[in-house]
Every structure is written in C-alpha cells, then in structure tokens.
Amino acid sequence: MRNVKKRFEEVADEYDEEFVKLIPHYQASIEALINTIPFDENKEIKILDLGCGTGVVTKNLKELFPNSTVTCLDLSPKMIEIAKEKLKNYKGIEFFVGDFLNFEFEEGYDAVLSSLAIHHINDNDKKTLYKRIYNILNKGGIFYNNDRVEAPTNHLQKVYHDAFVNNLRKNYGNEKIEEIDKIADDNDIPSKLYEQLQWLEEVGFKSIDVVWKYYAQGVFGGEK
Ligand SMILES: C[S@@+](CC[C@H](N)C(=O)[O-])C[C@H]1O[C@@H](n2cnc3c(N)ncnc32)[C@H](O)[C@@H]1O
C-alpha cells in the first residue's frame, strides 16, 4: 500500500492531464458510473467516493446531484489537496486522507462509488471491502465500481493489452509506453470481472450488473 500511496503522491500534479490520455474513454466511464445512481437529482442523498483522487467523480456527482453530501476518501494527501481546490466552490463535501481497507466509515450511505482505485488491493481485500461497503449502505442503496479488470483467458488478456497500448500510441512513443506498462504491472492487482460479480452476490448485493465495459475496464456493482 505504501507503493500505491507513493506513486499517487508523485503523479498528483499531472493526474488530470495524463489520465484522460492513459485510460481509454475515461469520461464515458465516469458518466456511466454516475448514471447508476437511482435517486431523484434533487434529493439530499449521501454518497461515498472511495479513492477519490483529484475529485473527478465527485465533481461530476455534484453537477448532477447538487443537494448530495459527499465523503471523499483517498490514501494520498496530495490528491486530496488537489480535490479540495477543484471542489472548493461546491458545498456538502468532506475530505479524508485514509485507507479504505481500515477507515472507520459512517453508516447510512445511499451510494458508494469508486473509480480506478480498488484494483490496487488483492482478491481477499476486495471481498472484505465489498462486505464493508454493503454494511454501510442503506437498503436500496447502490455500490458501483469503475475499475480495471483481469481477462479470463490468456487470449483475452492479450486483446485487452493490445487495446490499452493502441490507445497509448495516440499520445506516447514506445519508450513511454513501456514505462507505463511496467508501472501498471508493478502497481495494479486487477481481478476477474465475473469473480468480482460473484463476490458482490456473496456479500448480499442484488440486481448486480455491468453497465459499461471497454476491454480491461468495467463499471459494475449492485443494490442492497
Ligand atoms: C487512478 S486514481 C483514481 C482517482 C479517481 N477516482 C479517478 O477516477 O480519477 C486511484 C486513486 O486511488 C487511491 N487509492 C488507492 N488505494 C487506496 C486505498 N487503499 N485507500 C484509499 N485510496 C486509495 C490512490 O491514492 C489514487 O488517488
């Protein structure tokens, strides 16, 4: 976890500019994530943004759900500082530096969202986190995760990887692509999508769905 924190402390300043180039259809995936929220746009809902980074998800959330209160949690103090600055004109947002594996969450959330963060923890920790998320949701509340996933076969792993690299070629040369690939290998622990859907079911979620997918990235979750 210390490596993950260090990496995001280092890239925080360039994050917003770089990630739209690194992640294919980044904005479309964030929109799909937010579209999963089943409540009226004017309702005062309580939302948790896990691994909020520089606050992209919360900014999109506050635009669509202006009366929501949002808890933003991230491991990296620098990412939280940037999020605070980006979101300074919005009301009803609280920020915490902490690890979602052991953070003492409040209860009573209507929605828990996470984007591109949970693939930094291993299978067992994901299962534990999914249970913790289930426990802090209100009945009828939802959890959706926009995340990197592992392919179920070697062939599909190659297909996913080729799609990722082809996207990188639009903005980077070979040397930089190799560097990005190595960083992903060293920092990411994606799990198979189908297994994660099963874990969600095991901890109690229903109406489980994959609402958006592009090769190695998917938006998936369910309802309590
Ligand atoms: C790729 S960024 C995604 C940021 C943002 N959610 C987005 O979609 O733009 C991943 C973020 O997850 C955070 N993160 C990773 N592991 C975490 C953990 N165990 N607890 C809290 N935050 C974590 C990192 O610090 C980083 O800011």
The ligand as an SDF file (V2000), in Angstrom:
LIG
                    3D

 27 29  0  0  0  0  0  0  0  0999 V2000
   -6.0850    6.0830  -10.5800 C   0  0  0  0  0  0  0  0  0  0  0  0
   -6.5330    7.0720   -9.1910 S   0  0  0  0  0  0  0  0  0  0  0  0
   -8.2800    7.3100   -9.4650 C   0  0  0  0  0  0  0  0  0  0  0  0
   -8.7720    8.6160   -8.9200 C   0  0  0  0  0  0  0  0  0  0  0  0
  -10.2270    8.9550   -9.2240 C   0  0  0  0  0  0  0  0  0  0  0  0
  -11.1260    8.0460   -8.5440 N   0  0  0  0  0  0  0  0  0  0  0  0
  -10.4880    8.9630  -10.7030 C   0  0  0  0  0  0  0  0  0  0  0  0
  -11.2150    8.1100  -11.2160 O   0  0  0  0  0  0  0  0  0  0  0  0
   -9.9420    9.8430  -11.3850 O   0  0  0  0  0  0  0  0  0  0  0  0
   -6.5390    5.9270   -7.8580 C   0  0  0  0  0  0  0  0  0  0  0  0
   -6.6770    6.6080   -6.5030 C   0  0  0  0  0  0  0  0  0  0  0  0
   -6.9870    5.6040   -5.5290 O   0  0  0  0  0  0  0  0  0  0  0  0
   -6.2920    5.9000   -4.3530 C   0  0  0  0  0  0  0  0  0  0  0  0
   -6.1660    4.6580   -3.5650 N   0  0  0  0  0  0  0  0  0  0  0  0
   -5.5470    3.5130   -3.9230 C   0  0  0  0  0  0  0  0  0  0  0  0
   -5.6330    2.6080   -2.9350 N   0  0  0  0  0  0  0  0  0  0  0  0
   -6.3410    3.1990   -1.9310 C   0  0  0  0  0  0  0  0  0  0  0  0
   -6.7580    2.7760   -0.6290 C   0  0  0  0  0  0  0  0  0  0  0  0
   -6.4430    1.5710   -0.1640 N   0  0  0  0  0  0  0  0  0  0  0  0
   -7.4690    3.6310    0.1470 N   0  0  0  0  0  0  0  0  0  0  0  0
   -7.7850    4.8820   -0.3260 C   0  0  0  0  0  0  0  0  0  0  0  0
   -7.4080    5.3350   -1.5490 N   0  0  0  0  0  0  0  0  0  0  0  0
   -6.6940    4.5020   -2.3380 C   0  0  0  0  0  0  0  0  0  0  0  0
   -4.9500    6.4520   -4.8270 C   0  0  0  0  0  0  0  0  0  0  0  0
   -4.2870    7.2120   -3.8370 O   0  0  0  0  0  0  0  0  0  0  0  0
   -5.3880    7.2830   -6.0350 C   0  0  0  0  0  0  0  0  0  0  0  0
   -5.6440    8.6230   -5.7050 O   0  0  0  0  0  0  0  0  0  0  0  0
  1  2  1  0
  2  3  1  0
  2 10  1  0
  3  4  1  0
  4  5  1  0
  5  6  1  0
  5  7  1  0
  7  8  2  0
  7  9  1  0
 10 11  1  0
 11 12  1  0
 11 26  1  0
 12 13  1  0
 13 14  1  0
 13 24  1  0
 14 15  1  0
 14 23  1  0
 15 16  2  0
 16 17  1  0
 17 18  1  0
 17 23  2  0
 18 19  1  0
 18 20  2  0
 20 21  1  0
 21 22  2  0
 22 23  1  0
 24 25  1  0
 24 26  1  0
 26 27  1  0
M  CHG  2   2   1   9  -1
M  END
$$$$
